[in-house]
Amino acid sequence: MTDIIIIGAGCAGLTAAIYAQRAGLSTILLEENFYGGQIAISNEIENYPAIPSITGPELAQQIYGQAESLGAQIRFETVTQAELSANPKVVTTNAGRYEAKTVIVANGVKRRKLGCPGEEAFTGRGVSYCATCDGAFFRGKDVAIVGGGNTALEDALFLSNVCRTVILIHRRDVFRGEKALADRVKQRENIKIQYDSTVSEIRGESAVSSVLIKNTKTGAQQDLPVSAVFVAIGLIPENEIFSRQLPLDESGYFIAGEDCKTPLGGVFVAGDCRSKLLRQIITAASDGAVAGYQAAAYVNGL
Ligand SMILES: Cc1cc2nc3c(=O)[nH]c(=O)nc-3n(C[C@H](O)[C@H](O)[C@H](O)COP(=O)(O)OP(=O)(O)OC[C@H]3O[C@@H](n4cnc5c(N)ncnc54)[C@H](O)[C@@H]3O)c2cc1C
């Protein structure tokens, strides 16, 4: 039996491992893809304090290296089931079964995709799922943003401060997001709204050069020259396997406060999977630190 099982080796999980190992506890991280999670697929990161610029894979490597050098073990396995109210807690993967005194769930989120031609090919080369992260790379350029909720509206406003023109592509004629936010978007001179429109294709050679949109009412197509397409059509938490044991909010995120505690003793949630205001590297690291600290305190108190 290990002291702590951490599900997910993204920024939150790796940071939790650093804190747990430094507290003298044995830690196993279970990761279904690659360490770093979303960081590993980020092009360039420019908003982490004291690191003016670093590529995602480099940052992922550094956090992983730090956790590993402290003794954390990582196993590349998919968690399929967990008995979190049991003592010890039991976590089952596609390759085995683990017992632990405490569990931190840090399984992140996935970005909802458009599913159109060009999206996959230009990801990191003009297609982005994070305007806060990548907007500054398109300073003074014309860009498009797809979506109609609060994130898309906020991102459109954010992008309009750095880009020359922002084309907001929305599949309906009314925004899902807050009216006050939508009003601000409509008043912003350099935001042009394409209502009733969906993205048919993202085009380019080595990077994005245009986006082909289709009017859902008339069927008319337009090829709009842009340097980037930001996709803000939602995040998908993947917390279903825990839903009978841990409370989820209406969007499927774990309900937990800044202390990362859940109603189950010895079970903590950290990072993007948790209900929170801002999903970024720094907030994932913060949650990882809190959850690692709490897990260590729980084990020491047993
Ligand atoms: C393209 C892109 C660019 C970004 N750029 C920036 C930026 O510049 N600055 C910034 O601050 N933020 C940025 N972000 C957001 C930031 O990366 C995330 O907020 C942060 O990394 C979340 O960390 P996390 O550990 O909570 O989740 P994740 O990074 O999502 O990690 C969760 C991990 O859990 C694993 N996992 C999930 N389910 C299972 C399972 N059942 N079994 C085993 N493992 C599982 C996943 O494979 C993943 O590795 C960006 C995000 C993206 C997608």
The ligand as an SDF file (V2000), in Angstrom:
LIG
                    3D

 53 58  0  0  0  0  0  0  0  0999 V2000
   -3.5470   24.5360  -25.7560 C   0  0  0  0  0  0  0  0  0  0  0  0
   -3.5660   25.0450  -24.3300 C   0  0  0  0  0  0  0  0  0  0  0  0
   -2.7780   26.1280  -23.9980 C   0  0  0  0  0  0  0  0  0  0  0  0
   -2.7760   26.6040  -22.6860 C   0  0  0  0  0  0  0  0  0  0  0  0
   -1.9460   27.6400  -22.3790 N   0  0  0  0  0  0  0  0  0  0  0  0
   -1.8940   28.0910  -21.1050 C   0  0  0  0  0  0  0  0  0  0  0  0
   -1.0190   29.1750  -20.7550 C   0  0  0  0  0  0  0  0  0  0  0  0
   -0.3010   29.7280  -21.5970 O   0  0  0  0  0  0  0  0  0  0  0  0
   -1.0180   29.5730  -19.4670 N   0  0  0  0  0  0  0  0  0  0  0  0
   -1.8210   29.0050  -18.5070 C   0  0  0  0  0  0  0  0  0  0  0  0
   -1.7310   29.4110  -17.3350 O   0  0  0  0  0  0  0  0  0  0  0  0
   -2.6670   27.9990  -18.8080 N   0  0  0  0  0  0  0  0  0  0  0  0
   -2.7250   27.5360  -20.0780 C   0  0  0  0  0  0  0  0  0  0  0  0
   -3.5950   26.5310  -20.4110 N   0  0  0  0  0  0  0  0  0  0  0  0
   -4.4570   25.9620  -19.3310 C   0  0  0  0  0  0  0  0  0  0  0  0
   -3.5940   25.0480  -18.3930 C   0  0  0  0  0  0  0  0  0  0  0  0
   -2.7670   24.2260  -19.1740 O   0  0  0  0  0  0  0  0  0  0  0  0
   -4.4900   24.2060  -17.4970 C   0  0  0  0  0  0  0  0  0  0  0  0
   -5.3440   25.0370  -16.7660 O   0  0  0  0  0  0  0  0  0  0  0  0
   -3.6630   23.3570  -16.5010 C   0  0  0  0  0  0  0  0  0  0  0  0
   -2.5570   22.7540  -17.1180 O   0  0  0  0  0  0  0  0  0  0  0  0
   -4.5630   22.3100  -15.8590 C   0  0  0  0  0  0  0  0  0  0  0  0
   -3.7760   21.3800  -15.1450 O   0  0  0  0  0  0  0  0  0  0  0  0
   -4.4580   20.1090  -14.4490 P   0  0  0  0  0  0  0  0  0  0  0  0
   -3.3620   19.3440  -13.8510 O   0  0  0  0  0  0  0  0  0  0  0  0
   -5.5800   20.5390  -13.5710 O   0  0  0  0  0  0  0  0  0  0  0  0
   -5.1750   19.3060  -15.6280 O   0  0  0  0  0  0  0  0  0  0  0  0
   -4.5930   18.5980  -16.9370 P   0  0  0  0  0  0  0  0  0  0  0  0
   -3.4510   19.3270  -17.4760 O   0  0  0  0  0  0  0  0  0  0  0  0
   -5.7970   18.4150  -17.8100 O   0  0  0  0  0  0  0  0  0  0  0  0
   -4.0560   17.1840  -16.4250 O   0  0  0  0  0  0  0  0  0  0  0  0
   -4.9110   16.1240  -16.1010 C   0  0  0  0  0  0  0  0  0  0  0  0
   -4.1950   14.8200  -16.4030 C   0  0  0  0  0  0  0  0  0  0  0  0
   -5.0160   13.7560  -15.9480 O   0  0  0  0  0  0  0  0  0  0  0  0
   -4.9400   12.6960  -16.8820 C   0  0  0  0  0  0  0  0  0  0  0  0
   -6.1240   11.8480  -16.7360 N   0  0  0  0  0  0  0  0  0  0  0  0
   -7.4180   12.1890  -16.9750 C   0  0  0  0  0  0  0  0  0  0  0  0
   -8.2270   11.1490  -16.7220 N   0  0  0  0  0  0  0  0  0  0  0  0
   -7.4250   10.1210  -16.3320 C   0  0  0  0  0  0  0  0  0  0  0  0
   -7.6770    8.7660  -15.9480 C   0  0  0  0  0  0  0  0  0  0  0  0
   -8.9120    8.2350  -15.9080 N   0  0  0  0  0  0  0  0  0  0  0  0
   -6.6180    7.9750  -15.6300 N   0  0  0  0  0  0  0  0  0  0  0  0
   -5.3380    8.4760  -15.6530 C   0  0  0  0  0  0  0  0  0  0  0  0
   -5.0610    9.7480  -16.0050 N   0  0  0  0  0  0  0  0  0  0  0  0
   -6.0890   10.5640  -16.3390 C   0  0  0  0  0  0  0  0  0  0  0  0
   -4.8870   13.4050  -18.2250 C   0  0  0  0  0  0  0  0  0  0  0  0
   -4.3340   12.5730  -19.2290 O   0  0  0  0  0  0  0  0  0  0  0  0
   -3.9910   14.5930  -17.8950 C   0  0  0  0  0  0  0  0  0  0  0  0
   -2.6230   14.3230  -18.1510 O   0  0  0  0  0  0  0  0  0  0  0  0
   -3.6070   26.0000  -21.6990 C   0  0  0  0  0  0  0  0  0  0  0  0
   -4.4020   24.9060  -22.0400 C   0  0  0  0  0  0  0  0  0  0  0  0
   -4.3810   24.4140  -23.3390 C   0  0  0  0  0  0  0  0  0  0  0  0
   -5.2090   23.2050  -23.6990 C   0  0  0  0  0  0  0  0  0  0  0  0
  1  2  1  0
  2  3  1  0
  2 52  2  0
  3  4  2  0
  4  5  1  0
  4 50  1  0
  5  6  2  0
  6  7  1  0
  6 13  1  0
  7  8  2  0
  7  9  1  0
  9 10  1  0
 10 11  2  0
 10 12  1  0
 12 13  2  0
 13 14  1  0
 14 15  1  0
 14 50  1  0
 15 16  1  0
 16 17  1  0
 16 18  1  0
 18 19  1  0
 18 20  1  0
 20 21  1  0
 20 22  1  0
 22 23  1  0
 23 24  1  0
 24 25  2  0
 24 26  1  0
 24 27  1  0
 27 28  1  0
 28 29  2  0
 28 30  1  0
 28 31  1  0
 31 32  1  0
 32 33  1  0
 33 34  1  0
 33 48  1  0
 34 35  1  0
 35 36  1  0
 35 46  1  0
 36 37  1  0
 36 45  1  0
 37 38  2  0
 38 39  1  0
 39 40  1  0
 39 45  2  0
 40 41  1  0
 40 42  2  0
 42 43  1  0
 43 44  2  0
 44 45  1  0
 46 47  1  0
 46 48  1  0
 48 49  1  0
 50 51  2  0
 51 52  1  0
 52 53  1  0
M  END
$$$$
